[in-house]
Amino acid sequence: RLEELNCRHRLYARDYHFELLENGQTLWHSQQLSLKLPSPLDGAHQAVNLSGVVAGLELLGYLKDHSADTIADRFNSVQCLGRLQRVTSTLSAQEVWVDVGHNQQAAEVLFDFLSKAQLEISSGGRIIVMLGMLQGKSSAGFVKAMAEAVDEWWLCGLQCERGLTVQQLQAELTSVTDVEKTFENVSEVISHA
């Protein structure tokens, strides 16, 4: 269909390839270019996203005037606010991390992250997840994927389009996990933390 519309495009496995290396880098190559890229965001699915971005940049001609090292260096500074973002505060000695993950892949990445964090928590420390979800997302699947790494679940409603109320979210999770606390909105759960 893209050809019929005369749309320029790149297809994975035809126009470009990538593989995850043991050191966490992504090896990306096309007929014109080969790159070893850092993985700026955690999760194997992010390598898929990264490879598509690089293919798009190559298609648009943005990479032709830059060395492979320069391109890789630019990806080193990539950040996505709300993706495993550490939030610092002078009000609390607790570590607070924010992630807007909402699907099975994101839950698996969070599980890996939280599992590693548990190893570093001093005695008496706990991992508390403050969770709000959107309608149409698998809240139960998300929680199941992370359950073994979490000590407490605090639920909150989301006051936005498609946001579940705390009552709706709790109803979806009743058969999946115990909920320690509930809050009507994000502001309340953050104030309580």
Buried (B, 14 or more C-beta within 10 A) or exposed (E): EEEEEEEEEBEEEEBBBBEEEEEEBBBBBBEEBEBBBBBBBBBEBBBBEBBBBBBEBBBEEEBEEBEBEEBBEBBEEBEEEEBBEEEEEEEEEEBBBEBEBBEBBBBBBBBBBBEEBBEEEEEEEEBBBBBBBBBEBBBBEBBBBBBEBBEBBBBBBBEEEEBBBBEBBBEBBEEBBEBEBBBEBBEBBBEEB
